[in-house]
């Protein structure tokens, strides 16, 4: 802050009347102007003089300074300029005066008592417009520093007014972060009294959303941590979007249709072993559905079945079948369905003679007119030379018998 001070005119006289006139004139002409409307409040008595013209404690000469209680008044550099600096953390009130030197009109000229009020770490300057013979720092009054013994209790609740632990806050003017405990509270102390500070939630407990608004202003309380909660924040549960679930469908196709059961094994959460067949009986279906499956990789493998060949495994998008390994590998994406069809074909002649004509003729013959004996029914002759000879004899005998029978029929006609 800068102040301009115009010098007053002091006139001396030898009579009381002259002194009165001079005093009146001094009061009229002497004035103090301040560039910023806050500090110098009034002018009072003149600087008292001593035998040498300067009072005790005066600073003489072109440069010098005087300090008291963290307040320093300095004269130097620019002629006629006094600088006052308050280094305290609180306001300071300073009483001082200045005496004019050769630049003043008359010998008795001085500023009179001057009062300046400076805020914390504030500097003000006073310009007198002429050189100063000396200045005096009379008195300094510094406001007491209030102890930082106030506190704030922060409380965190859910929508059911239940305490929440793990919420993290910051407090304006206070270093560090502060986390609520199991009771949903945290106390922040060591704060200045009767001060409004901003409390901000910077992280909500897991599964919850930061309060809205995230910041609140609260006035500190000298009761500190002994008082009830000063500020309360309420958190709501996070709205978590659940991923879409998918499904897998396995279809059994047997050629021909039949009651044969086919077993399957699986891998992947949500799948389990199962069996299918391909007939009209609803006891065992030809289709297996697995639903509510998370995205991921699954496998379905068909066990080998006697008399049947696994011909193919055909899957929709997301699946791949390998008949050689009898396995369908399925890469399921969220919300999708993959269908795989296992095609099995019955081995030709399985359990029948070639031609698939059903069970062999009964009675030990191969059929014909007349029926031929079935040498396969004679296990003791199978696979040896006597068996071949016996077969020829049987065929020859049967053939001759048939010829005789035919001749007998013609004779009787």
C-alpha positions as CSV (number, residue, x, y, z in Angstrom):
1,X,0.0,0.0,0.0
2,X,1.3,3.5,-0.9
3,X,0.6,6.7,1.0
4,X,1.4,10.3,0.1
5,X,2.0,12.7,2.9
6,X,2.2,16.5,2.3
7,X,4.4,18.4,4.8
8,X,2.7,20.8,7.2
9,X,3.9,24.3,8.0
10,X,5.0,25.1,11.6
11,X,5.5,28.6,12.6
12,X,7.1,29.7,15.9
13,X,6.5,32.8,17.8
14,X,7.4,34.4,21.1
15,X,3.9,35.2,22.4
16,X,1.0,33.0,23.4
17,X,-1.2,34.6,20.8
18,X,1.4,33.9,18.1
19,X,1.6,30.3,19.2
20,X,-2.1,29.9,19.1
21,X,-2.3,31.3,15.6
22,X,0.5,29.1,14.5
23,X,-1.2,26.0,16.0
24,X,-4.4,26.9,14.3
25,X,-2.6,27.4,11.0
26,X,-0.8,24.0,11.4
27,X,-4.1,22.2,12.0
28,X,-5.5,23.8,8.9
29,X,-2.6,23.2,6.6
30,X,-1.3,19.8,7.8
31,X,-2.9,16.9,6.0
32,X,-2.3,13.2,5.3
33,X,-3.5,11.4,2.2
34,X,-3.5,7.6,1.7
35,X,-3.5,5.9,-1.7
36,X,-5.4,2.9,-0.3
37,X,-8.3,3.5,2.1
38,X,-7.3,1.3,5.0
39,X,-4.3,2.0,7.2
40,X,-3.5,5.5,8.4
41,X,-6.4,6.5,10.6
42,X,-5.4,9.8,12.2
43,X,-2.6,12.3,13.0
44,X,-2.0,13.2,16.6
45,X,0.8,14.8,18.6
46,X,4.0,15.9,16.8
47,X,7.1,13.8,17.2
48,X,8.5,14.9,20.6
49,X,11.9,16.5,20.5
50,X,15.0,15.9,22.7
51,X,18.0,18.0,23.4
52,X,19.5,17.1,20.1
53,X,16.2,17.6,18.3
54,X,15.4,13.9,18.1
55,X,13.5,11.8,20.6
56,X,14.8,8.5,22.1
57,X,14.5,5.7,19.7
58,X,14.6,7.9,16.7
59,X,16.3,6.7,13.6
60,X,18.5,9.4,12.1
61,X,20.3,9.9,8.8
62,X,19.4,9.1,5.3
63,X,18.9,5.4,5.8
64,X,17.9,3.1,8.7
65,X,15.2,0.8,10.1
66,X,13.6,0.0,13.4
67,X,11.8,-3.3,14.2
68,X,9.5,-4.5,16.9
69,X,7.3,-7.7,17.2
70,X,7.7,-8.7,13.6
71,X,7.0,-5.2,12.2
72,X,9.8,-3.2,10.5
73,X,9.8,0.4,9.5
74,X,12.5,1.4,7.0
75,X,13.8,4.7,5.5
76,X,16.1,4.4,2.5
77,X,16.4,4.4,-1.2
78,X,13.9,7.1,-2.2
79,X,14.1,10.3,-0.2
80,X,11.0,10.9,1.9
81,X,9.7,7.4,1.7
82,X,9.0,5.2,4.7
83,X,8.2,1.5,4.3
84,X,6.5,-0.6,6.9
85,X,6.3,-4.4,6.7
86,X,4.3,-6.8,8.8
87,X,5.8,-10.3,8.9
88,X,3.2,-11.7,11.3
89,X,0.4,-14.1,10.5
90,X,-2.1,-11.7,12.0
91,X,-2.9,-8.0,11.8
92,X,-0.5,-5.5,13.3
93,X,-1.2,-1.9,14.4
94,X,1.7,0.5,14.1
95,X,2.1,4.0,15.7
96,X,4.9,6.1,14.2
97,X,6.0,9.7,13.2
98,X,8.5,11.3,10.9
99,X,10.4,14.7,11.3
100,X,11.3,16.7,8.2
101,X,14.9,17.7,7.4
102,X,16.1,20.4,5.1
103,X,13.3,19.8,2.7
104,X,10.7,20.9,5.3
105,X,9.8,24.6,5.3
106,X,10.6,25.2,8.9
107,X,12.5,23.6,11.7
108,X,9.6,22.3,13.7
109,X,7.8,20.5,10.9
110,X,6.8,16.9,11.6
111,X,4.2,14.4,10.6
112,X,2.6,14.1,14.0
113,X,1.5,10.7,15.4
114,X,0.5,8.3,12.6
115,X,-1.3,5.0,12.9
116,X,-1.2,2.3,10.3
117,X,-2.9,-1.1,10.4
118,X,-1.3,-3.9,8.3
119,X,-2.7,-7.3,7.5
120,X,-0.7,-10.5,7.7
121,X,2.5,-10.3,5.6
122,X,1.5,-6.9,4.3
123,X,3.8,-4.0,3.3
124,X,2.8,-0.3,3.1
125,X,4.8,2.7,2.0
126,X,4.4,6.4,3.1
127,X,5.7,9.2,0.8
128,X,6.3,12.6,2.5
129,X,7.6,14.3,-0.6
130,X,10.9,15.5,1.0
131,X,13.8,14.1,2.9
132,X,13.2,12.9,6.5
133,X,15.4,13.9,9.3
134,X,14.4,11.1,11.5
135,X,11.4,8.7,12.2
136,X,10.2,7.0,15.3
137,X,8.5,3.7,15.7
138,X,6.4,4.3,18.9
139,X,4.3,1.2,19.3
140,X,3.3,-2.1,17.7
141,X,0.3,-4.2,18.6
142,X,0.0,-7.6,17.0
143,X,-3.2,-9.6,17.2
144,X,-3.0,-12.9,18.9
145,X,-2.9,-16.0,16.8
146,X,-5.9,-18.2,17.3
147,X,-5.0,-21.8,18.1
148,X,-5.8,-24.3,15.5
149,X,-7.8,-26.5,17.8
150,X,-11.1,-26.8,16.0
151,X,-12.2,-29.9,14.2
152,X,-14.7,-31.4,11.7
153,X,-16.4,-34.8,12.0
154,X,-17.2,-36.3,8.6
155,X,-19.9,-38.9,8.4
156,X,-20.6,-41.4,5.6
157,X,-23.9,-43.2,5.2
158,X,-25.7,-45.3,2.7
159,X,-29.3,-44.8,1.4
160,X,-30.6,-46.7,4.5
161,X,-28.6,-44.5,6.9
162,X,-26.2,-47.3,7.6
163,X,-22.5,-46.3,8.2
164,X,-20.1,-46.9,5.4
165,X,-16.3,-47.5,5.9
166,X,-13.7,-46.7,3.3
167,X,-14.9,-43.3,1.9
168,X,-12.0,-41.0,1.3
169,X,-12.1,-37.2,1.8
170,X,-10.0,-34.1,1.6
171,X,-10.4,-30.9,3.7
172,X,-9.5,-27.5,2.4
173,X,-6.3,-26.2,4.0
174,X,-5.4,-29.5,5.5
175,X,-2.8,-31.8,4.0
176,X,-3.5,-35.5,3.4
177,X,-6.7,-37.5,2.9
178,X,-9.1,-38.8,5.5
179,X,-10.9,-42.2,5.4
180,X,-14.1,-43.2,7.3
181,X,-13.9,-46.1,9.7
182,X,-16.3,-48.9,10.5
183,X,-18.6,-46.4,12.2
184,X,-18.8,-44.4,9.0
185,X,-17.0,-41.4,10.6
186,X,-13.6,-39.7,10.5
187,X,-12.5,-36.6,12.6
188,X,-10.2,-34.0,11.1
189,X,-8.7,-31.7,13.9
190,X,-6.1,-29.1,14.1
191,X,-8.2,-26.6,12.1
192,X,-8.6,-22.9,12.6
193,X,-11.6,-21.9,14.7
194,X,-14.7,-20.3,13.2
195,X,-13.6,-20.9,9.7
196,X,-15.6,-22.2,6.7
197,X,-13.8,-25.0,4.9
198,X,-14.7,-27.2,1.9
199,X,-14.9,-31.0,2.5
200,X,-14.7,-33.1,-0.7
201,X,-15.3,-36.8,-1.2
202,X,-12.7,-38.1,-3.7
203,X,-13.4,-41.8,-3.5
204,X,-16.5,-43.8,-2.5
205,X,-16.4,-47.2,-0.8
206,X,-16.3,-50.2,-3.2
207,X,-19.6,-50.7,-4.9
208,X,-20.9,-47.2,-4.3
209,X,-21.0,-43.9,-6.2
210,X,-19.5,-40.7,-4.9
211,X,-22.0,-38.4,-3.2
212,X,-23.8,-35.8,-5.2
213,X,-22.7,-33.1,-4.5
214,X,-19.2,-34.4,-3.8
215,X,-18.2,-31.2,-1.9
216,X,-19.8,-29.4,1.1
217,X,-18.9,-26.3,3.0
218,X,-18.7,-26.6,6.8
219,X,-17.8,-24.3,9.6
220,X,-15.2,-25.5,12.1
221,X,-16.2,-26.1,15.6
222,X,-14.1,-25.6,18.8
223,X,-15.7,-28.8,20.2
224,X,-13.4,-30.7,17.7
225,X,-13.8,-34.4,17.7
226,X,-16.0,-34.4,20.8
227,X,-19.0,-33.0,19.0
228,X,-21.5,-34.8,16.8
229,X,-21.0,-35.1,13.0
230,X,-20.5,-31.8,11.3
231,X,-21.1,-32.9,7.8
232,X,-22.8,-36.0,6.3
233,X,-22.3,-37.5,2.9
234,X,-24.7,-40.2,1.5
235,X,-23.6,-42.7,-1.1
236,X,-25.8,-44.7,-3.5
237,X,-25.0,-48.2,-4.8
238,X,-23.4,-48.4,-8.2
239,X,-25.6,-49.4,-11.0
240,X,-23.6,-52.2,-12.6
241,X,-24.7,-53.4,-16.0
242,X,-24.6,-57.2,-16.0
243,X,-23.2,-58.8,-19.2
244,X,-25.6,-60.6,-21.4
245,X,-25.6,-64.3,-21.0
246,X,-25.5,-66.8,-23.9
247,X,-26.6,-70.4,-24.6
248,X,-25.4,-73.6,-26.2
249,X,-27.6,-76.2,-28.0
250,X,-26.5,-79.7,-28.8
251,X,-28.5,-81.8,-31.3
252,X,-28.3,-85.5,-32.0
253,X,-29.1,-86.8,-35.5
254,X,-28.9,-90.6,-36.0
255,X,-29.2,-92.4,-39.3
256,X,-31.3,-94.3,-39.1
257,X,-33.4,-92.9,-36.2
258,X,-33.4,-95.2,-33.2
259,X,-33.3,-95.7,-29.5
260,X,-29.5,-95.9,-29.3
261,X,-28.3,-93.6,-26.5
262,X,-25.2,-91.4,-27.1
263,X,-23.2,-90.1,-24.2
264,X,-21.4,-86.6,-24.0
265,X,-18.9,-85.0,-21.8
266,X,-18.3,-81.2,-21.4
267,X,-15.9,-78.5,-20.1
268,X,-16.8,-75.0,-19.0
269,X,-18.8,-73.5,-16.2
270,X,-22.5,-74.2,-16.5
271,X,-22.1,-77.4,-18.6
272,X,-22.4,-81.0,-17.5
273,X,-22.4,-84.5,-18.9
274,X,-25.6,-85.7,-20.7
275,X,-27.0,-88.3,-23.1
276,X,-29.2,-88.0,-26.2
277,X,-31.0,-90.4,-28.6
278,X,-32.9,-89.9,-31.8
279,X,-36.2,-91.6,-31.6
280,X,-39.8,-90.5,-30.9
281,X,-39.7,-91.4,-27.3
282,X,-39.7,-88.3,-25.2
283,X,-38.0,-90.0,-22.2
284,X,-34.6,-89.0,-23.7
285,X,-34.5,-86.0,-26.0
286,X,-32.4,-85.5,-29.1
287,X,-31.5,-82.0,-27.9
288,X,-29.7,-80.6,-24.9
289,X,-29.8,-76.8,-24.1
290,X,-27.5,-75.0,-21.7
291,X,-28.6,-71.4,-20.9
292,X,-27.4,-68.4,-18.8
293,X,-23.8,-69.0,-19.8
294,X,-21.1,-66.3,-19.5
295,X,-18.9,-65.5,-22.5
296,X,-16.0,-67.9,-22.8
297,X,-14.7,-71.2,-24.3
298,X,-16.6,-74.5,-23.9
299,X,-16.2,-78.0,-25.3
300,X,-18.7,-80.9,-25.9
301,X,-17.3,-84.3,-26.8
302,X,-19.3,-87.4,-27.8
303,X,-18.2,-90.8,-26.4
304,X,-17.7,-93.7,-28.9
305,X,-20.8,-95.9,-29.4
306,X,-20.4,-99.5,-30.8
307,X,-22.1,-100.0,-34.2
308,X,-22.2,-96.3,-35.0
309,X,-19.8,-93.9,-36.7
310,X,-19.6,-90.2,-35.9
311,X,-20.0,-88.8,-39.4
312,X,-19.8,-85.1,-38.7
313,X,-20.1,-82.2,-36.2
314,X,-21.6,-79.1,-37.7
315,X,-21.8,-75.9,-35.6
316,X,-23.2,-72.4,-36.1
317,X,-21.1,-69.2,-35.8
318,X,-18.8,-69.4,-32.8
319,X,-18.4,-73.2,-32.8
320,X,-16.1,-75.6,-34.6
321,X,-16.5,-79.4,-34.9
322,X,-13.8,-82.0,-35.3
323,X,-15.2,-85.5,-36.0
324,X,-11.7,-87.1,-35.6
325,X,-11.5,-86.0,-32.0
326,X,-15.3,-86.2,-31.6
327,X,-15.3,-82.7,-30.1
328,X,-17.1,-79.4,-30.7
329,X,-15.2,-76.4,-29.4
330,X,-17.4,-73.3,-28.8
331,X,-16.3,-69.7,-28.3
332,X,-19.3,-68.1,-26.8
333,X,-19.7,-64.3,-26.9
334,X,-22.1,-62.3,-24.7
335,X,-25.7,-62.9,-25.5
336,X,-25.1,-65.4,-28.4
337,X,-26.3,-68.9,-29.0
338,X,-24.1,-71.6,-30.6
339,X,-25.8,-74.8,-32.0
340,X,-23.8,-77.9,-32.8
341,X,-25.3,-81.0,-34.5
342,X,-23.6,-84.4,-34.1
343,X,-24.5,-86.8,-37.0
344,X,-24.1,-90.5,-36.4
345,X,-24.5,-93.3,-38.9
346,X,-25.2,-96.9,-38.1
347,X,-22.5,-99.3,-39.4
348,X,-24.0,-101.4,-42.3
349,X,-24.7,-105.1,-41.4
350,X,-24.1,-104.5,-37.8
351,X,-25.7,-107.6,-36.2
352,X,-27.1,-108.9,-39.7
353,X,-25.9,-110.8,-42.7
354,X,-24.5,-108.8,-45.7
355,X,-27.4,-107.1,-47.3
356,X,-28.9,-106.2,-44.1
357,X,-31.8,-108.5,-44.6
358,X,-32.5,-109.4,-41.0
359,X,-31.8,-112.5,-39.0
360,X,-30.5,-115.7,-40.8
361,X,-33.0,-118.4,-41.8
362,X,-33.7,-120.8,-39.1
363,X,-33.6,-124.7,-39.3
364,X,-30.0,-125.0,-40.6
365,X,-30.7,-124.4,-44.3
366,X,-29.7,-121.7,-46.8
367,X,-33.1,-121.8,-48.4
368,X,-33.9,-122.7,-52.0
369,X,-36.1,-125.4,-53.5
370,X,-35.3,-127.8,-52.0
371,X,-33.5,-126.0,-49.1
372,X,-29.8,-126.3,-49.0
373,X,-28.1,-127.3,-45.8
374,X,-26.2,-124.5,-44.1
375,X,-22.7,-125.8,-43.5
376,X,-22.1,-122.9,-41.2
377,X,-24.3,-124.7,-38.7
378,X,-21.7,-127.5,-38.5
379,X,-18.9,-125.9,-36.5
380,X,-17.0,-129.1,-36.4
381,X,-16.5,-129.0,-40.1
382,X,-15.8,-125.3,-40.6
383,X,-12.3,-124.2,-41.8
384,X,-11.0,-127.7,-42.8
385,X,-10.6,-129.9,-45.9
386,X,-13.2,-132.4,-44.7
387,X,-15.6,-129.5,-44.4
388,X,-15.1,-128.6,-48.1
389,X,-15.6,-132.3,-49.2
390,X,-18.7,-132.7,-47.0
391,X,-20.2,-129.6,-48.6
392,X,-19.6,-130.9,-52.1
393,X,-21.2,-134.3,-51.2
394,X,-24.2,-132.6,-49.6
395,X,-24.7,-130.4,-52.6
396,X,-24.3,-133.4,-55.0
397,X,-26.7,-135.5,-53.0
398,X,-29.3,-132.8,-52.7
399,X,-29.0,-132.1,-56.5
400,X,-29.5,-135.7,-57.4
401,X,-32.4,-135.9,-55.0
402,X,-34.0,-133.0,-56.7
403,X,-33.5,-134.6,-60.2
404,X,-35.1,-137.8,-59.0
405,X,-38.0,-135.9,-57.6
406,X,-38.6,-134.1,-60.9
407,X,-38.5,-137.3,-62.9
408,X,-41.1,-138.9,-60.6
409,X,-43.4,-136.0,-61.1
410,X,-43.3,-136.4,-64.9
411,X,-43.9,-140.2,-64.8
412,X,-46.9,-139.8,-62.7
413,X,-48.5,-137.3,-65.2
